[in-house]
Amino acid sequence: MSPMPPMGEPGTGTIPAPPDTGAPGTTAIPPEDLENYPYLITECSSKKDFDAKYSYLLGIVQEIRAEAKNLWELFSEMEDEIRNKQSPDDVARIAGPYKNITDANRTEIDRLITASRTIIGHDRRFNRHMGDEMRRIENYWERFGQFYPGISDAKSDTVLHSLQKCRGHLSEIIFLCSYRTIPDRLMDHLGNMTIPQAQNFYDLFQDEVCSKEQADSILQSLAKNSGILRSKVRNEWVIGAVDTIQGLVYRVGTRTEQWMSVAGILAACIAVWIVCLGTLTVYAAFINPAWSVAGPKIVVFFVAMLGGAVFHVAIDILKEARSATKTRDIQAISDLLLWTHIKMFPIISSIVILGIGFLTIAIVTPTIGAETYFVAGYSIDSLGDLYLDRFDSVMTAKTDVLKKEIPVT
């Protein structure tokens, strides 16, 4: 596989609409009319023109993929229907209707490949960036043409052999086209997302290729350069981070925005502590005057519980680094700032649960020591629901007692 060139900036220029070719869904100008559109067959004079032509060329490649995928699926259906047929009449009866459709697909792909070749051939920069993939697509298409006549043979064995060969060459064409067009469209999707939202790569593009292995290969290619993607989408820089293990692509912020996430987490810790302290003060003053824990100890207990949670995260990070999943592209131990940025909202939710757990323990068992708070913080994930339920039941019971003690006037 040839290396993927930098994605650069998606086209921001404007290309006039091509004439109606009569082919549904077709955006490519007929090859015989390209000379009437000099902006497509001359070297670009500006970056705007280059971006416009690049986007247009990607549209042609995407159409080649769509037509090839349709052929691949039709040949799969033909193969299933012909597999157990021996009579030449049965084979001809099945292959005939398919042949009419596949002939049309083949003609369309011929036209699209000719158009792309013409455009690339007139601009050396496109030849340098896309010439290799397009030449390989043409080579596979020529091999496809050598076996295509065999699908009209009267013998089922010959037809099946031809179908298998054709499907193999089509699969390679589909992969090469997807390899070229998916990155820009992925960045378009990320441009519509908020930070740090994630998009499942397979949900978006699995049906565009022929197998999960092809999708895996494209995702792995995107994960190069530390798994960070950068592109300008609608005049805004978009940054993505790839996690090949989970098949996710996150939209992430700039380095400054990542540090702001850290600040947000620290602010959440302070806010939770203030709420906890205020809640315990109100609890001791109005709900259970008999409850008492020395002020300095409260601080120590909260820090111990927070330290247990942080220690748990540190252990998970070390496990990840030492396990078989250490090849994942978003690895906390190698880029703690990015990992923290992506996990900001789950971390903040865990801090809130930790605060509720702290209140529950402090109210229910005020005599325990700091080591117990540390263990409780370490186990915050597994004890979170227990904390919530227990805190709710305790506060409900105390509130009922308080209601009984308030005189009714």
Backbone hydrogen bonds, N-H to C=O, Kabsch-Sander energy under -0.5 kcal/mol:
donor,donor_aa,acceptor,acceptor_aa,energy
13,G,48,K,-0.5
26,T,23,A,-1.8
33,D,30,P,-2.3
34,L,30,P,-0.5
34,L,31,P,-1.1
36,N,33,D,-1.9
37,Y,34,L,-2.2
40,L,37,Y,-2.1
41,I,37,Y,-0.6
41,I,38,P,-0.6
50,F,46,S,-2.2
51,D,47,K,-2.8
52,A,48,K,-2.1
53,K,49,D,-2.8
54,Y,50,F,-2.6
55,S,51,D,-2.4
56,Y,52,A,-2.1
57,L,53,K,-2.8
58,L,54,Y,-2.4
59,G,55,S,-1.6
60,I,56,Y,-1.5
61,V,57,L,-2.2
62,Q,58,L,-2.4
63,E,59,G,-1.7
64,I,60,I,-2.2
65,R,61,V,-2.1
66,A,62,Q,-2.2
67,E,63,E,-2.6
68,A,64,I,-2.7
69,K,65,R,-2.8
70,N,66,A,-1.8
71,L,67,E,-2.1
72,W,68,A,-2.6
73,E,69,K,-2.3
74,L,70,N,-2.3
75,F,71,L,-2.8
76,S,72,W,-1.5
77,E,73,E,-2.0
78,M,74,L,-2.5
79,E,75,F,-2.4
80,D,76,S,-1.9
81,E,77,E,-2.0
82,I,78,M,-2.4
83,R,79,E,-1.4
85,K,82,I,-2.2
91,V,87,S,-2.3
92,A,88,P,-2.6
93,R,89,D,-2.4
94,I,90,D,-2.0
95,A,91,V,-2.8
96,G,92,A,-2.2
98,Y,94,I,-0.9
99,K,95,A,-2.6
100,N,96,G,-1.4
101,I,97,P,-1.2
102,T,98,Y,-2.9
103,D,99,K,-2.2
104,A,100,N,-1.1
105,N,101,I,-1.9
106,R,102,T,-2.7
107,T,103,D,-2.3
108,E,104,A,-2.0
109,I,105,N,-2.3
110,D,106,R,-2.3
111,R,107,T,-2.0
112,L,108,E,-2.3
113,I,109,I,-2.8
114,T,110,D,-2.1
115,A,111,R,-2.1
116,S,112,L,-2.5
117,R,113,I,-2.5
118,T,114,T,-2.1
119,I,115,A,-2.2
120,I,116,S,-2.7
121,G,117,R,-2.3
122,H,118,T,-0.6
122,H,119,I,-1.0
123,D,120,I,-1.6
126,F,123,D,-0.5
127,N,123,D,-1.8
128,R,124,R,-2.0
129,H,125,R,-1.9
130,M,126,F,-3.4
131,G,126,F,-0.8
131,G,127,N,-0.9
134,M,130,M,-2.4
135,R,131,G,-2.3
136,R,132,D,-2.2
137,I,133,E,-2.4
138,E,134,M,-2.4
139,N,135,R,-2.2
140,Y,136,R,-2.5
141,W,137,I,-2.1
142,E,138,E,-2.2
143,R,139,N,-2.1
144,F,140,Y,-2.3
145,G,141,W,-1.9
146,Q,142,E,-1.1
147,F,143,R,-1.0
147,F,144,F,-0.9
148,Y,144,F,-1.6
150,G,147,F,-1.2
151,I,148,Y,-1.8
152,S,149,P,-1.7
153,D,150,G,-1.4
159,V,155,K,-2.2
160,L,156,S,-2.9
161,H,157,D,-2.3
162,S,158,T,-2.4
163,L,159,V,-2.7
164,Q,160,L,-2.4
165,K,161,H,-2.1
166,C,162,S,-2.7
167,R,163,L,-2.7
168,G,164,Q,-1.9
169,H,165,K,-2.0
170,L,166,C,-2.6
171,S,167,R,-2.3
172,E,168,G,-1.5
173,I,169,H,-1.9
174,I,170,L,-2.8
175,F,171,S,-2.2
176,L,172,E,-2.4
177,C,173,I,-2.5
178,S,174,I,-2.4
179,Y,175,F,-2.8
180,R,176,L,-1.3
181,T,177,C,-2.2
182,I,178,S,-2.6
185,R,181,T,-1.4
186,L,182,I,-2.9
187,M,183,P,-2.1
188,D,184,D,-1.7
189,H,185,R,-1.9
190,L,186,L,-2.4
191,G,187,M,-2.1
192,N,188,D,-0.7
192,N,189,H,-1.2
193,M,190,L,-1.8
197,Q,194,T,-2.8
199,Q,249,V,-2.3
201,F,199,Q,-0.6
201,F,247,G,-2.6
202,Y,247,G,-0.6
204,L,200,N,-1.3
205,F,201,F,-2.2
206,Q,202,Y,-2.0
208,E,205,F,-1.5
209,V,205,F,-0.6
209,V,206,Q,-1.0
215,A,211,S,-1.6
216,D,212,K,-3.1
217,S,213,E,-2.2
218,I,214,Q,-2.0
219,L,215,A,-2.4
220,Q,216,D,-2.7
221,S,217,S,-1.9
222,L,218,I,-1.8
223,A,219,L,-1.2
224,K,221,S,-1.0
227,G,223,A,-1.0
228,I,225,N,-1.3
229,L,240,G,-3.0
231,S,238,V,-2.1
233,V,231,S,-0.6
233,V,236,E,-3.2
234,R,232,K,-0.5
236,E,233,V,-1.1
238,V,231,S,-3.5
239,I,252,V,-0.6
240,G,229,L,-2.8
241,A,250,Y,-2.3
242,V,227,G,-2.6
243,D,248,L,-3.0
244,T,242,V,-0.5
247,G,243,D,-1.2
248,L,243,D,-1.7
249,V,199,Q,-2.3
250,Y,241,A,-2.9
251,R,197,Q,-2.7
252,V,239,I,-2.3
252,V,250,Y,-0.7
258,Q,254,T,-2.2
259,W,255,R,-2.0
260,M,256,T,-1.8
261,S,257,E,-1.4
262,V,258,Q,-1.4
263,A,259,W,-2.1
264,G,260,M,-2.3
265,I,261,S,-2.1
266,L,262,V,-2.4
267,A,263,A,-2.5
268,A,264,G,-2.0
269,C,265,I,-2.0
270,I,266,L,-2.2
271,A,267,A,-2.7
272,V,268,A,-2.7
273,W,269,C,-2.2
274,I,270,I,-2.4
275,V,271,A,-2.5
276,C,272,V,-2.8
277,L,273,W,-2.8
278,G,274,I,-2.6
279,T,275,V,-2.8
280,L,276,C,-2.5
281,T,277,L,-2.0
282,V,278,G,-2.4
283,Y,279,T,-2.6
284,A,280,L,-2.5
285,A,281,T,-1.9
286,F,282,V,-2.7
287,I,282,V,-0.8
287,I,283,Y,-1.2
288,N,283,Y,-3.2
291,W,288,N,-2.2
298,I,294,A,-1.6
299,V,295,G,-1.4
300,V,296,P,-2.0
301,F,297,K,-3.1
302,F,298,I,-2.3
303,V,299,V,-2.5
304,A,300,V,-2.5
305,M,301,F,-2.3
306,L,302,F,-2.6
307,G,303,V,-2.6
308,G,304,A,-1.9
309,A,305,M,-1.7
310,V,306,L,-2.3
311,F,307,G,-2.5
312,H,308,G,-1.9
313,V,309,A,-2.0
314,A,310,V,-2.4
315,I,311,F,-2.2
316,D,312,H,-2.2
317,I,313,V,-2.2
318,L,314,A,-2.1
319,K,315,I,-2.4
320,E,316,D,-2.3
321,A,317,I,-2.1
322,R,318,L,-1.7
323,S,319,K,-1.3
326,K,323,S,-1.3
327,T,324,A,-0.6
328,R,325,T,-2.0
331,Q,329,D,-0.8
332,A,330,I,-0.5
334,S,331,Q,-1.0
335,D,331,Q,-2.0
339,W,335,D,-2.4
340,T,336,L,-2.5
341,H,337,L,-2.2
342,I,338,L,-2.4
343,K,339,W,-2.1
344,M,341,H,-1.0
347,I,343,K,-2.6
348,I,344,M,-2.5
349,S,345,F,-2.5
350,S,346,P,-2.0
351,I,347,I,-2.1
352,V,348,I,-2.1
353,I,349,S,-2.2
354,L,350,S,-2.6
355,G,351,I,-2.3
356,I,352,V,-2.1
357,G,353,I,-2.6
358,F,354,L,-2.6
359,L,355,G,-2.3
360,T,356,I,-2.4
361,I,357,G,-2.5
362,A,358,F,-2.6
363,I,359,L,-2.3
364,V,360,T,-2.6
365,T,361,I,-2.4
368,I,365,T,-1.2
372,T,369,G,-0.7
373,Y,369,G,-1.2
374,F,370,A,-2.2
375,V,371,E,-2.1
376,A,372,T,-2.4
377,G,373,Y,-2.4
378,Y,374,F,-2.1
379,S,375,V,-1.7
380,I,377,G,-1.4
383,L,379,S,-2.1
384,G,380,I,-0.9
387,Y,383,L,-2.7
388,L,384,G,-2.2
389,D,385,D,-2.5
390,R,386,L,-2.7
391,F,387,Y,-2.8
392,D,388,L,-2.0
393,S,389,D,-2.2
394,V,390,R,-2.5
395,M,391,F,-2.4
396,T,392,D,-2.1
397,A,393,S,-2.2
398,K,394,V,-2.6
399,T,395,M,-2.1
400,D,396,T,-2.1
401,V,397,A,-1.9
402,L,398,K,-2.3
403,K,399,T,-2.3
404,K,400,D,-1.6
405,E,401,V,-1.5
406,I,402,L,-1.2
409,T,407,P,-0.6
